Amino acid sequence: MDRLTPGVIAFVLAYFLDFLLGDPPRFPHPVRILGALITLLEKSARRLFISQPVLKTAGLILVVIAAGGSTCLPG
C-alpha cells in the first residue's frame, strides 16, 4: 500500500495540473499529433475497405500502429 501512494499522488497532481493549465495552444502536443494520425488512418481505411470483416482487421492494424508507435517513439 505504501508503494502505491506516491503513484496515486503523482497521478492526481498531474490530472489537476492538466485540468488547470491545459495544453499550450501553439505547441504541437503529442496527443494531438496521435489523434490526427488516428483520424487520417481511420478515414483512409473507411475509404479503402467496405466489408465489415476487412474494416475490423484494418481497425486492429490501426490500433497496433497507433499504440505501438506511441509506445516506441518516446523511448
N, CA, C and O atoms as CSV, one atom per row, in Angstrom:
chain,resi,resn,atom,element,x,y,z
A,1,MET,N,N,0.817,-1.196,0.000
A,1,MET,CA,C,0.000,0.000,0.000
A,1,MET,C,C,0.857,1.255,0.000
A,1,MET,O,O,0.512,2.240,-0.652
A,2,ASP,N,N,1.978,1.232,0.728
A,2,ASP,CA,C,2.846,2.403,0.787
A,2,ASP,C,C,3.488,2.691,-0.560
A,2,ASP,O,O,3.774,3.847,-0.873
A,3,ARG,N,N,3.718,1.655,-1.363
A,3,ARG,CA,C,4.341,1.852,-2.671
A,3,ARG,C,C,3.358,2.494,-3.643
A,3,ARG,O,O,3.767,3.170,-4.587
A,4,LEU,N,N,2.087,2.289,-3.417
A,4,LEU,CA,C,1.056,2.822,-4.298
A,4,LEU,C,C,0.838,4.320,-4.069
A,4,LEU,O,O,0.510,5.042,-5.011
A,5,THR,N,N,1.008,4.782,-2.872
A,5,THR,CA,C,0.682,6.152,-2.506
A,5,THR,C,C,1.408,7.207,-3.342
A,5,THR,O,O,0.743,8.127,-3.817
A,6,PRO,N,N,2.731,7.138,-3.556
A,6,PRO,CA,C,3.375,8.170,-4.377
A,6,PRO,C,C,2.844,8.191,-5.816
A,6,PRO,O,O,2.722,9.259,-6.415
A,7,GLY,N,N,2.535,7.034,-6.360
A,7,GLY,CA,C,1.986,6.990,-7.711
A,7,GLY,C,C,0.611,7.616,-7.784
A,7,GLY,O,O,0.297,8.329,-8.737
A,8,VAL,N,N,-0.205,7.356,-6.788
A,8,VAL,CA,C,-1.549,7.930,-6.753
A,8,VAL,C,C,-1.468,9.443,-6.590
A,8,VAL,O,O,-2.198,10.181,-7.253
A,9,ILE,N,N,-0.598,9.899,-5.727
A,9,ILE,CA,C,-0.426,11.336,-5.520
A,9,ILE,C,C,0.055,12.003,-6.814
A,9,ILE,O,O,-0.450,13.060,-7.190
A,10,ALA,N,N,1.016,11.395,-7.486
A,10,ALA,CA,C,1.525,11.956,-8.740
A,10,ALA,C,C,0.429,11.990,-9.798
A,10,ALA,O,O,0.320,12.966,-10.539
A,11,PHE,N,N,-0.380,10.943,-9.879
A,11,PHE,CA,C,-1.463,10.905,-10.865
A,11,PHE,C,C,-2.486,12.004,-10.604
A,11,PHE,O,O,-2.886,12.719,-11.523
A,12,VAL,N,N,-2.902,12.135,-9.360
A,12,VAL,CA,C,-3.907,13.144,-9.009
A,12,VAL,C,C,-3.355,14.544,-9.258
A,12,VAL,O,O,-4.060,15.402,-9.790
A,13,LEU,N,N,-2.113,14.781,-8.884
A,13,LEU,CA,C,-1.485,16.084,-9.114
A,13,LEU,C,C,-1.380,16.385,-10.608
A,13,LEU,O,O,-1.688,17.495,-11.040
A,14,ALA,N,N,-0.955,15.419,-11.383
A,14,ALA,CA,C,-0.847,15.607,-12.827
A,14,ALA,C,C,-2.210,15.868,-13.447
A,14,ALA,O,O,-2.337,16.705,-14.341
A,15,TYR,N,N,-3.223,15.162,-12.982
A,15,TYR,CA,C,-4.580,15.351,-13.503
A,15,TYR,C,C,-5.051,16.787,-13.264
A,15,TYR,O,O,-5.565,17.435,-14.176
A,16,PHE,N,N,-4.877,17.277,-12.046
A,16,PHE,CA,C,-5.344,18.624,-11.744
A,16,PHE,C,C,-4.503,19.691,-12.433
A,16,PHE,O,O,-5.038,20.721,-12.846
A,17,LEU,N,N,-3.212,19.469,-12.564
A,17,LEU,CA,C,-2.387,20.420,-13.308
A,17,LEU,C,C,-2.801,20.480,-14.776
A,17,LEU,O,O,-2.862,21.559,-15.365
A,18,ASP,N,N,-3.083,19.327,-15.359
A,18,ASP,CA,C,-3.536,19.307,-16.744
A,18,ASP,C,C,-4.887,19.987,-16.871
A,18,ASP,O,O,-5.132,20.692,-17.849
A,19,PHE,N,N,-5.757,19.790,-15.910
A,19,PHE,CA,C,-7.079,20.422,-15.925
A,19,PHE,C,C,-6.951,21.946,-15.808
A,19,PHE,O,O,-7.649,22.687,-16.500
A,20,LEU,N,N,-6.059,22.404,-14.934
A,20,LEU,CA,C,-5.914,23.839,-14.709
A,20,LEU,C,C,-5.149,24.540,-15.836
A,20,LEU,O,O,-5.546,25.612,-16.291
A,21,LEU,N,N,-4.061,23.931,-16.276
A,21,LEU,CA,C,-3.194,24.576,-17.259
A,21,LEU,C,C,-3.571,24.241,-18.697
A,21,LEU,O,O,-3.446,25.087,-19.583
A,22,GLY,N,N,-4.025,23.031,-18.934
A,22,GLY,CA,C,-4.362,22.609,-20.297
A,22,GLY,C,C,-3.114,22.458,-21.150
A,22,GLY,O,O,-1.990,22.464,-20.648
A,23,ASP,N,N,-3.339,22.324,-22.445
A,23,ASP,CA,C,-2.233,22.200,-23.390
A,23,ASP,C,C,-1.877,23.567,-23.950
A,23,ASP,O,O,-2.762,24.393,-24.174
A,24,PRO,N,N,-0.591,23.816,-24.179
A,24,PRO,CA,C,-0.213,25.083,-24.812
A,24,PRO,C,C,-0.840,25.161,-26.207
A,24,PRO,O,O,-0.741,24.201,-26.971
A,25,PRO,N,N,-1.477,26.271,-26.553
A,25,PRO,CA,C,-2.212,26.342,-27.820
A,25,PRO,C,C,-1.333,26.266,-29.069
A,25,PRO,O,O,-1.786,25.788,-30.108
A,26,ARG,N,N,-0.120,26.717,-28.986
A,26,ARG,CA,C,0.741,26.727,-30.171
A,26,ARG,C,C,1.803,25.640,-30.149
A,26,ARG,O,O,2.674,25.606,-31.018
A,27,PHE,N,N,1.738,24.777,-29.189
A,27,PHE,CA,C,2.717,23.710,-29.075
A,27,PHE,C,C,2.118,22.430,-29.641
A,27,PHE,O,O,1.017,22.045,-29.246
A,28,PRO,N,N,2.817,21.759,-30.561
A,28,PRO,CA,C,2.251,20.519,-31.121
A,28,PRO,C,C,2.295,19.380,-30.099
A,28,PRO,O,O,3.280,18.648,-30.011
A,29,HIS,N,N,1.242,19.247,-29.350
A,29,HIS,CA,C,1.183,18.257,-28.281
A,29,HIS,C,C,1.144,16.844,-28.874
A,29,HIS,O,O,0.432,16.610,-29.851
A,30,PRO,N,N,1.886,15.912,-28.306
A,30,PRO,CA,C,1.925,14.542,-28.836
A,30,PRO,C,C,0.551,13.876,-28.921
A,30,PRO,O,O,0.305,13.093,-29.839
A,31,VAL,N,N,-0.334,14.171,-27.991
A,31,VAL,CA,C,-1.666,13.569,-28.027
A,31,VAL,C,C,-2.456,14.095,-29.228
A,31,VAL,O,O,-3.195,13.344,-29.864
A,32,ARG,N,N,-2.302,15.365,-29.533
A,32,ARG,CA,C,-2.975,15.926,-30.710
A,32,ARG,C,C,-2.413,15.321,-31.993
A,32,ARG,O,O,-3.162,15.046,-32.930
A,33,ILE,N,N,-1.112,15.116,-32.038
A,33,ILE,CA,C,-0.477,14.511,-33.213
A,33,ILE,C,C,-0.977,13.076,-33.387
A,33,ILE,O,O,-1.289,12.658,-34.503
A,34,LEU,N,N,-1.053,12.328,-32.296
A,34,LEU,CA,C,-1.550,10.957,-32.356
A,34,LEU,C,C,-3.016,10.932,-32.789
A,34,LEU,O,O,-3.415,10.072,-33.574
A,35,GLY,N,N,-3.812,11.860,-32.287
A,35,GLY,CA,C,-5.215,11.948,-32.691
A,35,GLY,C,C,-5.367,12.239,-34.170
A,35,GLY,O,O,-6.237,11.673,-34.832
A,36,ALA,N,N,-4.520,13.126,-34.697
A,36,ALA,CA,C,-4.560,13.435,-36.127
A,36,ALA,C,C,-4.157,12.213,-36.957
A,36,ALA,O,O,-4.743,11.956,-38.009
A,37,LEU,N,N,-3.165,11.466,-36.490
A,37,LEU,CA,C,-2.739,10.254,-37.189
A,37,LEU,C,C,-3.860,9.213,-37.206
A,37,LEU,O,O,-4.122,8.597,-38.239
A,38,ILE,N,N,-4.511,9.020,-36.079
A,38,ILE,CA,C,-5.601,8.054,-36.000
A,38,ILE,C,C,-6.748,8.471,-36.919
A,38,ILE,O,O,-7.322,7.635,-37.616
A,39,THR,N,N,-7.078,9.754,-36.921
A,39,THR,CA,C,-8.147,10.246,-37.797
A,39,THR,C,C,-7.811,10.004,-39.260
A,39,THR,O,O,-8.659,9.557,-40.033
A,40,LEU,N,N,-6.581,10.300,-39.634
A,40,LEU,CA,C,-6.147,10.095,-41.016
A,40,LEU,C,C,-6.213,8.618,-41.405
A,40,LEU,O,O,-6.723,8.277,-42.472
A,41,LEU,N,N,-5.698,7.746,-40.541
A,41,LEU,CA,C,-5.708,6.314,-40.835
A,41,LEU,C,C,-7.132,5.754,-40.891
A,41,LEU,O,O,-7.437,4.906,-41.730
A,42,GLU,N,N,-7.998,6.229,-39.996
A,42,GLU,CA,C,-9.377,5.735,-39.994
A,42,GLU,C,C,-10.106,6.162,-41.266
A,42,GLU,O,O,-10.796,5.351,-41.885
A,43,LYS,N,N,-9.960,7.422,-41.659
A,43,LYS,CA,C,-10.617,7.882,-42.887
A,43,LYS,C,C,-10.111,7.110,-44.098
A,43,LYS,O,O,-10.889,6.745,-44.980
A,44,SER,N,N,-8.811,6.864,-44.136
A,44,SER,CA,C,-8.240,6.103,-45.252
A,44,SER,C,C,-8.780,4.678,-45.281
A,44,SER,O,O,-9.122,4.164,-46.346
A,45,ALA,N,N,-8.856,4.043,-44.125
A,45,ALA,CA,C,-9.353,2.670,-44.058
A,45,ALA,C,C,-10.814,2.603,-44.478
A,45,ALA,O,O,-11.212,1.679,-45.188
A,46,ARG,N,N,-11.617,3.569,-44.050
A,46,ARG,CA,C,-13.044,3.558,-44.410
A,46,ARG,C,C,-13.251,3.806,-45.902
A,46,ARG,O,O,-14.213,3.313,-46.489
A,47,ARG,N,N,-12.338,4.578,-46.519
A,47,ARG,CA,C,-12.427,4.802,-47.956
A,47,ARG,C,C,-12.007,3.574,-48.747
A,47,ARG,O,O,-12.597,3.260,-49.780
A,48,LEU,N,N,-10.984,2.881,-48.257
A,48,LEU,CA,C,-10.425,1.752,-48.998
A,48,LEU,C,C,-11.220,0.458,-48.834
A,48,LEU,O,O,-11.320,-0.330,-49.774
A,49,PHE,N,N,-11.774,0.240,-47.668
A,49,PHE,CA,C,-12.417,-1.038,-47.374
A,49,PHE,C,C,-13.896,-0.843,-47.073
A,49,PHE,O,O,-14.280,0.088,-46.365
A,50,ILE,N,N,-14.721,-1.733,-47.618
A,50,ILE,CA,C,-16.158,-1.616,-47.430
A,50,ILE,C,C,-16.693,-2.717,-46.518
A,50,ILE,O,O,-17.533,-2.452,-45.658
A,51,SER,N,N,-16.220,-3.933,-46.693
A,51,SER,CA,C,-16.788,-5.050,-45.928
A,51,SER,C,C,-16.419,-4.958,-44.447
A,51,SER,O,O,-15.325,-4.522,-44.088
A,52,GLN,N,N,-17.350,-5.376,-43.608
A,52,GLN,CA,C,-17.181,-5.289,-42.158
A,52,GLN,C,C,-15.980,-6.093,-41.641
A,52,GLN,O,O,-15.225,-5.564,-40.825
A,53,PRO,N,N,-15.766,-7.334,-42.068
A,53,PRO,CA,C,-14.608,-8.088,-41.558
A,53,PRO,C,C,-13.271,-7.423,-41.915
A,53,PRO,O,O,-12.338,-7.411,-41.112
A,54,VAL,N,N,-13.198,-6.879,-43.119
A,54,VAL,CA,C,-11.943,-6.226,-43.530
A,54,VAL,C,C,-11.750,-4.932,-42.753
A,54,VAL,O,O,-10.627,-4.590,-42.382
A,55,LEU,N,N,-12.847,-4.206,-42.504
A,55,LEU,CA,C,-12.751,-2.980,-41.708
A,55,LEU,C,C,-12.298,-3.285,-40.279
A,55,LEU,O,O,-11.528,-2.522,-39.696
A,56,LYS,N,N,-12.767,-4.385,-39.723
A,56,LYS,CA,C,-12.342,-4.776,-38.375
A,56,LYS,C,C,-10.846,-5.103,-38.352
A,56,LYS,O,O,-10.140,-4.750,-37.407
A,57,THR,N,N,-10.381,-5.771,-39.385
A,57,THR,CA,C,-8.950,-6.071,-39.483
A,57,THR,C,C,-8.143,-4.791,-39.639
A,57,THR,O,O,-7.086,-4.639,-39.027
A,58,ALA,N,N,-8.642,-3.871,-40.459
A,58,ALA,CA,C,-7.962,-2.588,-40.630
A,58,ALA,C,C,-7.944,-1.824,-39.310
A,58,ALA,O,O,-6.954,-1.166,-38.989
A,59,GLY,N,N,-9.034,-1.905,-38.541
A,59,GLY,CA,C,-9.079,-1.250,-37.234
A,59,GLY,C,C,-8.062,-1.837,-36.270
A,59,GLY,O,O,-7.432,-1.110,-35.502
A,60,LEU,N,N,-7.905,-3.144,-36.314
A,60,LEU,CA,C,-6.907,-3.803,-35.474
A,60,LEU,C,C,-5.497,-3.341,-35.860
A,60,LEU,O,O,-4.663,-3.078,-34.993
A,61,ILE,N,N,-5.247,-3.250,-37.142
A,61,ILE,CA,C,-3.944,-2.769,-37.615
A,61,ILE,C,C,-3.732,-1.317,-37.192
A,61,ILE,O,O,-2.626,-0.934,-36.810
A,62,LEU,N,N,-4.788,-0.512,-37.261
A,62,LEU,CA,C,-4.705,0.887,-36.825
A,62,LEU,C,C,-4.330,0.974,-35.347
A,62,LEU,O,O,-3.493,1.789,-34.960
A,63,VAL,N,N,-4.949,0.135,-34.533
A,63,VAL,CA,C,-4.631,0.120,-33.093
A,63,VAL,C,C,-3.167,-0.251,-32.877
A,63,VAL,O,O,-2.481,0.369,-32.065
A,64,VAL,N,N,-2.691,-1.257,-33.600
A,64,VAL,CA,C,-1.295,-1.676,-33.450
A,64,VAL,C,C,-0.352,-0.548,-33.865
A,64,VAL,O,O,0.647,-0.292,-33.193
A,65,ILE,N,N,-0.667,0.122,-34.964
A,65,ILE,CA,C,0.179,1.229,-35.429
A,65,ILE,C,C,0.170,2.371,-34.418
A,65,ILE,O,O,1.226,2.883,-34.047
A,66,ALA,N,N,-1.022,2.770,-33.972
A,66,ALA,CA,C,-1.125,3.911,-33.049
A,66,ALA,C,C,-0.523,3.595,-31.680
A,66,ALA,O,O,0.263,4.380,-31.148
A,67,ALA,N,N,-0.888,2.453,-31.115
A,67,ALA,CA,C,-0.378,2.106,-29.790
A,67,ALA,C,C,1.110,1.765,-29.846
A,67,ALA,O,O,1.882,2.184,-28.983
A,68,GLY,N,N,1.502,1.012,-30.855
A,68,GLY,CA,C,2.910,0.647,-30.985
A,68,GLY,C,C,3.797,1.848,-31.275
A,68,GLY,O,O,4.883,1.993,-30.713
A,69,GLY,N,N,3.314,2.697,-32.156
A,69,GLY,CA,C,4.087,3.902,-32.479
A,69,GLY,C,C,4.232,4.851,-31.301
A,69,GLY,O,O,5.308,5.398,-31.058
A,70,SER,N,N,3.137,5.042,-30.572
A,70,SER,CA,C,3.222,5.951,-29.422
A,70,SER,C,C,4.031,5.342,-28.290
A,70,SER,O,O,4.553,6.074,-27.449
A,71,THR,N,N,4.147,4.030,-28.249
A,71,THR,CA,C,4.966,3.377,-27.226
A,71,THR,C,C,6.443,3.395,-27.603
A,71,THR,O,O,7.302,3.603,-26.746
A,72,CYS,N,N,6.737,3.180,-28.870
A,72,CYS,CA,C,8.132,3.059,-29.310
A,72,CYS,C,C,8.830,4.397,-29.506
A,72,CYS,O,O,10.031,4.501,-29.255
A,73,LEU,N,N,8.120,5.409,-29.943
A,73,LEU,CA,C,8.754,6.689,-30.260
A,73,LEU,C,C,9.441,7.392,-29.085
A,73,LEU,O,O,10.572,7.854,-29.232
A,74,PRO,N,N,8.787,7.483,-27.932
A,74,PRO,CA,C,9.460,8.205,-26.832
A,74,PRO,C,C,10.743,7.550,-26.345
A,74,PRO,O,O,11.636,8.236,-25.849
A,75,GLY,N,N,10.846,6.236,-26.478
A,75,GLY,CA,C,11.997,5.509,-25.946
A,75,GLY,C,C,13.171,5.642,-26.827
A,75,GLY,O,O,14.231,5.091,-26.531
